[in-house]
Amino acid sequence: MTINKIGLSVVATAVLSVTAMAGTISNSAALGLIGQEKLSLADVTISDGFGSQANSIIYIPTSIPATSLKNPVFKFTYTNAKSIVVNDDNLSVFECLDGNESNTTYENWRQVADSPQISGSNNEVISFNAVDGDTYAYNNKKYIIAHSDGADLSKADVNISVTKGSTADVQLTAELYSGDSQALTDATSPTSVAKVGPEYVARITQLFDARIDASNSFQVFYDQYDHGNNSEDDVIINVKRNVTLAGASLTTDTLISDLTFDQNLTLNNYAVAVAGGIVAGTQNDMNVSGNKHVLNAGDDANDTIALTVDGASKIEKTQFGYHAYVVEGTSTFDVIKSTTNNAGAWTIYGYNAQIPNVAGIGTDIETTMKFTNRSGLDADIFFTLIDQDGTIVELSSVDTPEIVNLPKNTTGKYNATDLLNLVTDPEFNKNASFSVEVAIPTTPSAVYGIASFKNLKTAQFSDLPVYNTSTMTY
């Protein structure tokens, strides 16, 4: 069919600014949602712009003067649409005779307007003229756009094109004009007929949260209560794929998840298990470029990535990041933005503290640390010494007899020089200041720590700051 642009008179142009919004337009068709990810890639075509059969968009005028309008012109405008394409030579406006729009039998409807014409700056307006000059439109009657073969009504074969990159809902308004005077007699407020939103929604419902057991040489978790054992921890990601607009011309895509972690985590020491709708990458992939999985995203899927320790290798304190994104050709769209620690962390169980500036050997400063264990349980103590060049040495009451543990309700005193004298690593610089991290695997709130240094020349004492990090996530 040939569609010509409608030409409105000067009077009609002037009345476009009229703000009377009286009639109503309903979206019983529930056209649905357009994914933002897809709109960023290409134009989207909605194939059912006016709904389908009984589930049609219904326009009800309420402000026609004198309750009826002779020779009506129906005008429908799709805001935020790029264009309208009509694929039907018999598209018309029909009035429901008995008020039951679900009855699509032809006898239940009266044809009042036809000859659709396209106009608007983006060709987003479709108008229908009355079938003849003696046709009337009435207040409070229901009007739909449909196709008729003389027996039943069927859906209007009208496509609405939405511009790529659009993030605004497609809004539909209806206006009613007099074909004789071109005067606007009724208008509706905008109604959303196609919502724009994320096609994929994902969130992390369970974080990595294992606590490393210092009393077992940092090789197992203290208690992994979610699994009933001390060797496994997992993260769970919930992925939902929203309902996509029926009939929209959308291409396929892939949803990828990428698990990241601190560089000091050696994943060769861990077994990786994946459950749910995801397929695991190889362990080598995890070591080199992060843990990438292809997600078979369903309407609502819970995907689990589990890490199991071998019980023989040291577990490092680790922050986990997670990134989920849609891949479409060369484009990617975030579903979960990649941020450090958004997937949880592994921390050391118990009391954790840091003393950032301890004097080395060969100075006139003597540093002393005291820790009181009021937990009611005997506890070992673990020291991590870090020199100015980043060399790390670990000492504990478990492996070194010279370092006493902390029996319940006792206070232990530890001299920094004594600790340095136990260091055998030649790379560790004992003569410069260094930092000390302390871990005591017992109830964190039941341990108290203080530190001080003494100037051996002046015999003066001063407190050193002890930063209790037991309540921090990392």
BASE-508225 format. One line per field, with one value per residue (C-alpha): residue number from 1; y, z, x; chain. Coordinates in Angstrom, 2 decimals. Last residue first. Layout:
// residues N
resi <- c(NUM  ...)
y <- c(Y  ...)
z <- c(Z  ...)
x <- c(X  ...)
chain <- c(A  ...)
// end
This chain:
// residues 474
resi <- c(474  473  472  471  470  469  468  467  466  465  464  463  462  461  460  459  458  457  456  455  454  453  452  451  450  449  448  447  446  445  444  443  442  441  440  439  438  437  436  435  434  433  432  431  430  429  428  427  426  425  424  423  422  421  420  419  418  417  416  415  414  413  412  411  410  409  408  407  406  405  404  403  402  401  400  399  398  397  396  395  394  393  392  391  390  389  388  387  386  385  384  383  382  381  380  379  378  377  376  375  374  373  372  371  370  369  368  367  366  365  364  363  362  361  360  359  358  357  356  355  354  353  352  351  350  349  348  347  346  345  344  343  342  341  340  339  338  337  336  335  334  333  332  331  330  329  328  327  326  325  324  323  322  321  320  319  318  317  316  315  314  313  312  311  310  309  308  307  306  305  304  303  302  301  300  299  298  297  296  295  294  293  292  291  290  289  288  287  286  285  284  283  282  281  280  279  278  277  276  275  274  273  272  271  270  269  268  267  266  265  264  263  262  261  260  259  258  257  256  255  254  253  252  251  250  249  248  247  246  245  244  243  242  241  240  239  238  237  236  235  234  233  232  231  230  229  228  227  226  225  224  223  222  221  220  219  218  217  216  215  214  213  212  211  210  209  208  207  206  205  204  203  202  201  200  199  198  197  196  195  194  193  192  191  190  189  188  187  186  185  184  183  182  181  180  179  178  177  176  175  174  173  172  171  170  169  168  167  166  165  164  163  162  161  160  159  158  157  156  155  154  153  152  151  150  149  148  147  146  145  144  143  142  141  140  139  138  137  136  135  134  133  132  131  130  129  128  127  126  125  124  123  122  121  120  119  118  117  116  115  114  113  112  111  110  109  108  107  106  105  104  103  102  101  100  99  98  97  96  95  94  93  92  91  90  89  88  87  86  85  84  83  82  81  80  79  78  77  76  75  74  73  72  71  70  69  68  67  66  65  64  63  62  61  60  59  58  57  56  55  54  53  52  51  50  49  48  47  46  45  44  43  42  41  40  39  38  37  36  35  34  33  32  31  30  29  28  27  26  25  24  23  22  21  20  19  18  17  16  15  14  13  12  11  10  9  8  7  6  5  4  3  2  1)
y <- c(-7.34  -7.14  -5.12  -6.12  -7.77  -4.90  -3.66  -1.01  -0.87  2.57  2.78  4.24  6.12  5.28  7.26  5.61  8.48  6.41  3.21  5.05  2.67  1.70  0.76  -1.68  -2.61  -5.45  -6.69  -9.98  -10.99  -9.10  -11.24  -14.63  -16.84  -17.31  -14.68  -12.91  -10.15  -8.09  -6.35  -3.56  -2.83  -0.22  -0.76  -2.92  -6.31  -6.18  -9.57  -11.05  -13.26  -15.14  -16.55  -14.42  -15.53  -12.58  -10.29  -11.68  -11.11  -7.57  -6.93  -8.03  -9.99  -9.98  -12.38  -11.68  -14.47  -15.28  -18.29  -19.43  -17.20  -18.93  -18.48  -17.72  -19.46  -22.80  -21.62  -23.46  -23.18  -20.06  -18.27  -16.58  -15.47  -13.52  -11.23  -9.20  -6.08  -3.86  -1.91  -5.11  -7.13  -9.30  -11.58  -12.79  -15.62  -16.26  -19.50  -19.56  -21.17  -20.70  -18.53  -15.63  -13.18  -13.36  -10.31  -9.13  -7.11  -5.72  -4.26  -2.14  -1.20  1.89  2.84  1.47  -1.45  -3.85  -2.52  -0.09  -0.98  1.16  -0.24  -2.22  -4.19  -6.21  -9.28  -11.14  -14.24  -15.84  -14.64  -13.13  -14.42  -11.83  -11.06  -10.83  -7.02  -7.02  -4.94  -3.74  -5.12  -3.85  -6.41  -6.48  -4.49  -4.21  -5.41  -4.66  -6.45  -8.94  -8.91  -9.77  -9.20  -8.58  -10.02  -8.90  -10.23  -9.17  -11.31  -10.07  -12.51  -13.27  -16.08  -19.76  -21.73  -25.06  -28.50  -28.58  -28.71  -25.81  -25.98  -23.01  -22.95  -20.89  -21.07  -19.88  -19.24  -18.88  -16.87  -16.44  -18.40  -17.25  -19.94  -18.19  -18.58  -18.54  -16.53  -16.85  -14.28  -13.81  -16.01  -18.05  -18.49  -19.45  -22.09  -23.55  -24.09  -22.20  -23.41  -23.73  -21.81  -22.51  -23.90  -25.37  -24.60  -26.36  -25.21  -27.15  -24.95  -24.96  -24.05  -20.99  -19.12  -16.05  -13.31  -11.42  -10.65  -11.94  -11.72  -13.72  -12.93  -13.84  -13.74  -13.39  -14.23  -12.62  -13.25  -10.60  -8.69  -7.96  -7.40  -9.76  -10.09  -7.52  -9.27  -10.63  -10.09  -12.47  -13.06  -14.01  -14.82  -15.17  -17.46  -17.37  -20.37  -21.57  -25.02  -26.67  -26.28  -28.28  -27.85  -26.06  -22.71  -22.88  -22.72  -22.89  -21.99  -22.42  -24.65  -24.21  -21.09  -23.17  -24.87  -22.34  -19.53  -20.81  -18.69  -17.26  -17.93  -15.15  -15.53  -13.75  -15.05  -13.34  -11.57  -9.74  -10.01  -8.37  -8.97  -7.28  -3.98  -1.49  0.23  -0.08  -0.55  0.75  3.53  5.76  9.46  11.58  11.56  14.08  15.07  17.68  19.03  21.18  20.10  21.88  19.19  16.18  17.03  15.83  13.08  12.61  9.50  9.29  6.43  6.45  4.32  4.25  6.18  4.69  4.91  3.71  2.23  4.02  2.34  1.19  0.51  -2.14  -2.29  -5.39  -4.68  -7.84  -9.67  -8.83  -11.47  -12.16  -9.35  -9.82  -7.18  -5.66  -3.76  -0.39  -0.07  2.23  1.89  4.26  6.69  9.71  9.06  9.04  9.69  8.79  10.95  12.27  8.79  6.11  8.68  9.48  7.60  9.05  7.43  9.52  8.41  9.38  10.94  14.55  13.47  11.85  8.46  7.96  5.18  4.96  3.84  5.21  4.19  0.43  -0.87  -3.88  -6.74  -8.09  -8.72  -11.24  -10.19  -10.45  -9.41  -5.77  -6.29  -2.79  -3.86  -1.98  -1.73  0.95  0.03  2.03  0.50  -1.39  -3.07  -2.55  -3.95  -3.71  -0.30  0.89  3.51  5.39  6.30  5.93  8.03  9.33  7.18  9.42  8.21  10.46  9.62  11.95  12.13  13.00  13.89  14.02  12.95  13.82  17.49  18.37  15.32  15.24  11.56  9.63  5.95  4.49  0.80  -0.84  -4.38  -7.69  -9.07  -9.18  -8.27  -5.09  -1.76  -1.74  -5.50  -5.94  -3.83  -3.22  -2.43  -0.30  -1.62  -2.20  0.05  -0.98  -4.52  -3.74  -1.53  -4.52  -3.71  -4.64  -5.57  -5.03  -5.32  -5.54  -4.14  -0.83  1.70  5.08  7.61  10.75  14.06  15.74  19.37  20.84  22.46  23.02  20.92  23.29  25.67  23.07  21.94  25.50  25.98  22.83  19.42  17.52  13.76  12.03  9.55  5.79  3.63  0.00)
z <- c(55.00  56.09  59.15  62.64  63.59  62.24  65.59  64.82  67.54  67.81  69.69  73.19  74.48  77.13  78.29  79.53  77.96  76.13  75.84  74.30  75.10  72.69  73.36  72.19  73.46  72.69  74.22  73.23  74.22  71.37  68.77  70.17  69.41  66.63  67.58  64.51  64.69  61.81  62.37  60.37  59.80  60.71  59.32  60.67  60.30  56.50  55.48  52.48  54.68  55.97  59.38  61.59  65.24  66.28  64.77  67.13  70.16  69.01  68.73  72.34  73.12  76.39  76.89  79.17  80.72  81.18  78.88  77.78  75.24  73.39  74.04  71.19  71.73  70.74  67.13  64.92  66.88  68.85  65.54  63.13  59.55  57.48  54.60  52.40  51.22  50.81  54.01  56.05  56.73  59.87  60.26  63.82  64.91  68.48  69.85  72.03  75.26  75.84  78.41  75.95  78.17  76.25  76.93  74.36  75.06  72.50  73.31  71.11  72.17  70.56  70.68  67.18  65.87  65.40  63.80  65.12  64.68  62.52  61.32  64.28  62.84  64.59  64.04  66.74  65.48  62.07  59.28  56.39  53.02  51.10  49.48  45.92  45.87  47.26  44.47  41.95  38.56  37.60  37.69  34.53  32.52  28.76  26.24  22.54  20.00  18.97  21.81  25.17  28.28  31.51  34.95  37.00  40.41  42.75  45.46  48.25  49.61  52.83  51.75  52.30  52.91  51.14  52.63  53.21  49.47  49.52  47.83  45.83  44.83  42.08  42.28  39.80  40.83  37.81  37.28  33.80  32.37  31.75  30.35  31.81  30.05  32.63  32.97  36.02  35.70  33.08  33.77  36.88  36.24  32.63  33.82  36.03  32.95  32.45  34.23  32.57  34.22  34.78  38.26  39.86  39.38  41.19  41.40  43.28  44.89  45.28  41.64  42.45  43.87  45.59  45.93  42.94  44.79  43.13  40.05  39.03  35.55  34.56  30.93  29.46  25.77  23.11  20.62  18.39  19.06  16.53  18.91  18.48  22.15  24.18  26.38  29.76  32.12  32.31  35.91  37.34  40.99  41.82  44.59  46.00  47.55  50.32  50.97  53.27  56.80  56.62  57.34  54.10  55.15  58.48  56.92  60.16  60.79  57.17  56.25  55.52  57.59  59.68  61.51  64.36  61.80  60.62  57.64  57.83  54.86  53.59  49.82  49.31  48.89  46.97  44.40  42.07  38.44  36.19  32.44  29.99  31.71  31.19  28.55  28.82  25.82  25.79  28.36  28.37  27.56  28.70  26.38  24.00  22.92  20.65  18.57  15.76  12.15  11.20  9.20  10.14  13.78  15.73  18.31  19.96  21.31  23.14  23.21  25.14  24.33  27.47  27.38  27.31  23.58  22.43  19.24  17.97  18.45  15.42  15.77  13.48  12.56  11.49  13.57  15.27  14.08  13.94  12.81  9.93  7.39  7.02  9.64  10.79  14.07  15.76  18.83  20.06  23.23  23.71  26.63  24.42  20.88  17.34  14.38  10.66  8.24  6.33  5.43  6.63  9.08  8.65  10.43  11.62  12.45  14.06  14.53  11.11  12.84  12.43  12.32  9.65  8.57  7.06  7.77  5.35  7.89  10.36  11.98  11.52  13.92  16.13  17.80  14.42  13.48  16.24  18.35  21.69  24.21  23.66  25.49  25.50  23.44  20.22  20.31  17.88  15.20  13.71  10.51  8.90  5.66  3.54  6.27  6.65  8.35  9.49  12.23  12.93  15.45  18.61  21.70  21.57  19.60  18.44  17.57  15.62  15.02  12.66  13.25  10.66  13.19  16.87  19.70  23.37  22.69  22.70  22.73  26.10  27.13  24.43  25.17  23.37  23.81  23.03  22.02  23.82  22.09  18.71  19.13  20.43  18.67  17.95  17.66  15.70  17.95  16.04  17.89  16.35  17.00  19.66  22.63  22.38  23.09  26.44  27.34  27.08  25.73  28.10  27.62  25.12  27.85  25.32  27.91  27.36  28.09  26.56  28.34  27.28  29.11  28.65  27.76  27.01  23.65  21.92  18.94  18.43  16.35  13.88  13.37  12.64  10.15  8.39  8.83  5.96  6.39  5.00  2.32  2.68  -0.46  0.00)
x <- c(39.78  36.18  37.12  35.98  39.28  41.36  42.66  45.25  47.90  49.44  52.74  52.87  55.89  58.49  61.54  64.73  66.69  69.29  67.24  64.30  61.48  58.74  55.13  52.49  49.04  46.65  43.42  41.79  38.26  36.55  38.30  37.18  40.17  42.68  45.30  46.70  49.32  50.69  54.02  55.58  59.26  61.87  65.33  68.16  66.48  66.22  64.80  66.56  68.77  65.67  66.60  64.35  64.44  66.62  64.02  61.36  63.57  64.25  60.50  59.91  56.77  54.82  51.92  49.00  46.93  43.25  43.39  46.85  48.58  51.43  55.11  57.50  60.86  59.29  58.77  56.29  53.03  54.01  54.27  56.67  56.07  58.57  57.62  59.98  58.16  61.22  60.51  60.25  57.11  56.87  53.82  53.29  50.99  49.83  48.42  45.34  44.17  40.46  38.63  38.54  40.40  43.70  45.86  48.40  51.54  53.99  57.41  59.68  63.22  64.69  68.36  68.80  70.84  67.93  64.75  62.15  58.48  56.23  52.87  51.55  48.63  45.96  43.79  41.88  40.17  39.71  41.94  40.04  38.87  36.91  33.58  32.26  32.15  35.70  37.19  34.62  33.57  30.16  27.37  25.25  27.77  27.36  29.92  30.27  32.47  29.80  27.28  28.82  26.72  28.57  29.06  32.07  33.03  35.80  37.31  39.59  42.13  43.96  46.24  45.56  48.74  48.89  48.24  44.48  43.76  41.35  37.95  36.65  32.99  31.35  27.56  24.95  21.36  19.09  15.90  14.48  17.34  20.90  23.15  26.16  29.48  32.20  35.37  37.64  40.36  42.99  45.98  45.32  41.63  42.18  44.64  41.95  39.86  36.63  33.55  30.16  27.38  23.70  23.96  27.05  30.74  33.56  37.15  39.82  42.40  46.18  46.82  44.74  47.67  46.20  48.81  47.42  44.21  41.08  38.91  35.84  34.53  30.99  29.93  26.43  26.24  24.07  21.33  19.78  16.59  13.87  10.97  8.03  7.31  9.22  11.77  10.78  13.66  16.58  17.47  20.85  21.50  25.18  26.37  29.90  31.58  33.81  35.20  37.78  36.46  33.27  29.58  28.90  27.45  29.29  32.73  34.58  38.19  39.16  42.08  45.80  46.58  49.02  46.16  46.00  45.74  42.37  41.36  37.86  35.60  33.35  33.01  29.73  26.19  23.39  25.52  23.17  22.15  19.58  19.59  17.23  17.81  15.01  12.92  9.16  6.91  3.35  3.72  0.65  0.78  -2.19  -5.15  -6.69  -10.21  -11.79  -8.92  -10.30  -9.60  -12.86  -14.66  -12.56  -13.08  -10.10  -9.44  -6.08  -4.38  -1.04  1.47  4.73  7.80  9.90  13.17  16.68  17.27  20.67  19.28  16.20  12.83  10.84  7.11  5.66  1.97  0.09  -2.99  -4.15  -7.23  -10.93  -13.37  -15.74  -15.38  -11.63  -10.90  -7.60  -7.32  -6.86  -9.10  -11.88  -13.96  -16.90  -16.95  -17.65  -18.82  -17.44  -19.73  -19.63  -21.63  -18.61  -17.40  -14.95  -13.59  -9.90  -7.13  -3.80  -0.42  2.32  5.96  7.24  10.25  9.14  5.51  3.35  1.97  -1.50  -3.97  -6.93  -9.56  -12.07  -15.41  -15.70  -18.31  -17.59  -19.46  -20.62  -16.95  -16.44  -13.46  -15.26  -12.57  -13.59  -16.86  -18.39  -21.42  -20.68  -16.88  -15.76  -13.22  -10.36  -8.98  -6.09  -7.13  -4.00  -1.73  2.05  2.15  5.61  5.87  9.08  11.75  9.74  10.40  6.79  4.36  1.50  -2.01  -4.44  -8.09  -10.01  -13.77  -16.48  -19.20  -18.34  -20.63  -21.24  -22.19  -18.49  -16.16  -14.43  -14.47  -12.64  -11.81  -8.76  -7.98  -4.64  -5.43  -5.37  -8.47  -6.70  -3.03  -1.48  -1.25  2.50  2.70  5.94  8.10  11.31  14.53  17.28  20.76  23.38  22.60  18.98  20.07  21.66  18.74  16.42  12.94  10.15  6.53  3.75  1.15  -1.73  -4.11  -2.37  -5.07  -5.73  -7.91  -9.72  -9.52  -6.17  -6.83  -3.39  -4.06  -0.71  -1.68  -4.61  -2.53  -1.38  -4.98  -6.09  -3.28  -4.45  -2.89  -1.27  -1.06  1.97  1.15  1.08  1.02  0.00)
chain <- c(A  A  A  A  A  A  A  A  A  A  A  A  A  A  A  A  A  A  A  A  A  A  A  A  A  A  A  A  A  A  A  A  A  A  A  A  A  A  A  A  A  A  A  A  A  A  A  A  A  A  A  A  A  A  A  A  A  A  A  A  A  A  A  A  A  A  A  A  A  A  A  A  A  A  A  A  A  A  A  A  A  A  A  A  A  A  A  A  A  A  A  A  A  A  A  A  A  A  A  A  A  A  A  A  A  A  A  A  A  A  A  A  A  A  A  A  A  A  A  A  A  A  A  A  A  A  A  A  A  A  A  A  A  A  A  A  A  A  A  A  A  A  A  A  A  A  A  A  A  A  A  A  A  A  A  A  A  A  A  A  A  A  A  A  A  A  A  A  A  A  A  A  A  A  A  A  A  A  A  A  A  A  A  A  A  A  A  A  A  A  A  A  A  A  A  A  A  A  A  A  A  A  A  A  A  A  A  A  A  A  A  A  A  A  A  A  A  A  A  A  A  A  A  A  A  A  A  A  A  A  A  A  A  A  A  A  A  A  A  A  A  A  A  A  A  A  A  A  A  A  A  A  A  A  A  A  A  A  A  A  A  A  A  A  A  A  A  A  A  A  A  A  A  A  A  A  A  A  A  A  A  A  A  A  A  A  A  A  A  A  A  A  A  A  A  A  A  A  A  A  A  A  A  A  A  A  A  A  A  A  A  A  A  A  A  A  A  A  A  A  A  A  A  A  A  A  A  A  A  A  A  A  A  A  A  A  A  A  A  A  A  A  A  A  A  A  A  A  A  A  A  A  A  A  A  A  A  A  A  A  A  A  A  A  A  A  A  A  A  A  A  A  A  A  A  A  A  A  A  A  A  A  A  A  A  A  A  A  A  A  A  A  A  A  A  A  A  A  A  A  A  A  A  A  A  A  A  A  A  A  A  A  A  A  A  A  A  A  A  A  A  A  A  A  A  A  A  A  A  A  A  A  A  A  A  A  A  A  A  A  A  A  A  A  A  A  A  A  A  A  A  A  A  A  A  A  A  A  A  A  A  A  A  A  A  A  A  A  A  A  A  A  A  A)
// end
